[in-house]
Amino acid sequence: MRQAGKLPLPSAPTAPARRPSGARPQWRAGSDLPERGAAPPPPLARRITAIHLPRFAMERWQRTLARRGDAPPEDIPQALATEGPHGPVIHSVNRAAEEAGVAAGARVVDMRALCPELRVDYANLAGDRAALDRLVLWARRWCPWTAADLSAPGPAAGGAAGLVMDTTGSDHLMGGEAAMLRAMEEQLSALGISAAPATAPTHGAAWALARHATPRSLCPPEALAQIVAPLPVAALRLAPQTVLLLQRLGLGRIGDLAAVPRISLARRFSRAPLTENPLLRLDQMMGRLAEPVGAGEDPPRFAVQSRLAEPVQDPTAWLPELCRELCGGLAAAGFGARRLMVSVYRTDGEVSSVSATTAMPSRDPDHLCRLFEGRLERIDPGFGFDLITLAAPAVENLAAIQTRLDRREDDGAELARLIDRLAARLGSGALRRPGPAPSHIPERAEAWGPALGHPKPATGPTPAAPRPLRLLYPPEELRVLYAVPEGPPAQFVWRRLTHRVARFAGPERIAPEWWRDRPGARLRDYYRVEDQNGRRFWIFREGILGDGRGHEPAWFLHGIFG
Amino acid sequence: MQSAPPAPKTHTEILRDRSRPERHEAQATLSEVFAETVIDAAPVGFVLARLGAVGKPILWIQDRLSRRETGRPCLAGLPEGTEILHLEVSRPLDALWAMEEGLRCPSLGAVIGEIWGDPAVLDFTATKRLVLRAEAHRVPAWLIRRAASASLSAARDRWRVKSLPALPEPDDLRAPGAPLWQAERFRSRWSRTGTWVARPETTGLILEHGIAANEAPAQQQRA
């Protein structure tokens, strides 16, 4: 450390961790922030906390299953796998599998040979990332400058994840750093997440201590060099091949690396990128190279409330004003609401709420107000309530757009409003927008998706024969009165009425889809038949005699022609 | 739920309108179609042919019994390019409310409601509201009634439709071809009442007198 200090320092000045310019901090620490124009604080003045979540992927998977009601047993080895270039690769393991010797990064077939009772499921990497982003917001309870730690090279081994937070000046709110780290570990374990936090003056040192030192390590600035010296070089957030190279050079510990003359390291690694450059990583760890914590913005929250002078029973009269106020806020921020929630706070301490969803982001106060028309009666007012809040829990960007030159309304927006009103009153499952789907089976050739949400454009095959106007779900079985060897039955009974087939067209043979159906599924021969009164039906025979897939084929009525 | 009623007409205007029934043929309004039998899909085909190509989505409302007894609309069987928004409700009151909401939206091509039986809420007042709203916003509305009796209603046109044996298929004498329906207009505000044989064409619905319709297929067969 002493030798290194005499060498020329990198040109980048040491800067304190700051928010990106333009961001408005929502929390101020009074005397911690330097005065504008004052001398920059000495290096190592910050306190960075890193939290290592060693089993994040596996614990999230276990929690998901437990919430569904089938929690996996702890004592059976379980692994999550991802697709590798030569077959699936272990991504994350539980404790039982770890004790059995299953290692992350190995191939699943090798580990099956080692541990035959190993259970394997596929990892959901995108879901893990989204869960980590939500956890970042949750973790802002300790410090507002919290971010997901993505500084390590490559995917985190073993399904691990990390958080990093700039806790300078916020530890005293939790009773000191030791108490804060203990609280972090406890509250995360209450969520079912095992965590190892550590605090150090730099991001690199905190990362290293959280992963390679005793739990809840604290590193004062003056002891930084002594504390990190015995840690392995893998604690420098280097790529595996660089770690291997350093070990072959005989540099196993960070102390060894720090003792090497700076000029030699600079010459050897001058062109290496950051994740393969031990000198830059060492500078980051020692605070000679700035590495601020870049915390993202909090998602915008939109909520308005109305305090009433005395308890009332009906919130209808206050809703238009609340909607107007909320939409003002949404318009100022350039957002539109996708979901709205009205909550009333009753005098007896209960809270009840009603929510509504929109098909397109909207900030039209009249429209949003009408979504609650006829639904506020479902709120149980009890003895009255004295506080009403209107919140938009889900918002989307909504730029002001002009679609027409004349001043009339856009057709799409009108339709979206209609969908909102119908779905708000009658339930989003009742209103559906059918579209074609890629299948030949008639009931699968149409996708009945909910009209709320973004419709997916799809195309289906064009049928060769005419299709009926109505389809019955499910097809209804016919009783054949008079069967003929070829073609449809001459007489059949459907809904206790006898129909005599006067004319027919067909058959149109539709084979089962072997990639979706059960193995025993039978083909269908469809006939278009007309009965003695001129009514036209679409009937089919399921299977043919002697196809080896069941007994005598049955007849069904599937559709009605106009 | 305030509808914007059209401006009241003077007596002169009403008399002038009566002298020109063709003006009203094209006007969007509420019409009712009664199915002769429950399992007949002829009213649906009749309504779709009567609407023609609307080019906008159709709001299709079914109550639970209509949906269970006569199935759902089949997308592949509808005329090319028809886009529907399907709403399934459990009470006739909800169906009427949804129809009124839909008629307020000018970006819909039509509103079709299927109501089973004779619910008490479907009275003269309810149909009058639908008529006023459809005419004010120029969105055609059709009520398809099954297992129902033609009681008091404000619908401008009331039809009774049933299937007739289809035209012969030109290439296959055993097969049914293009559909034919017997359509009876038994009550109308502006147009003639009577019974016709209806058949869908690419240009829309063609109404023919029964005798003329009987002759046409005979000529086709001779040709």
Interface residues (C-beta under 8 A of the other chain):
Chain A: D411 G412 E414 L415 R417 L418 I419 R421 L422 R425 L426 A430 L431 R432 R433 P434 G435 P436 P442 A445 E446 W448 A451 G460 P463 P466 R467 P468 L469 R470 L471 L472 Y473 W494 R495 L497 A502 R503 F504 A505 R528 V529 E530 N533 G534 R535 R536 G559 I560 F561 G562
Chain B: T37 I39 D40 A41 A42 V44 G45 F46 L48 K56 P57 L59 T70 G71 R72 P73 C74 L75 A76 G77 L78 E83 I84 L85 H86 L87 E88 V89 D94 W97 A98 E101 G102 R104 C105 P106 S107 L108 K162 S163 L164 P165 A166 E169 D172 R174 A175 P176 P179 L180 W181
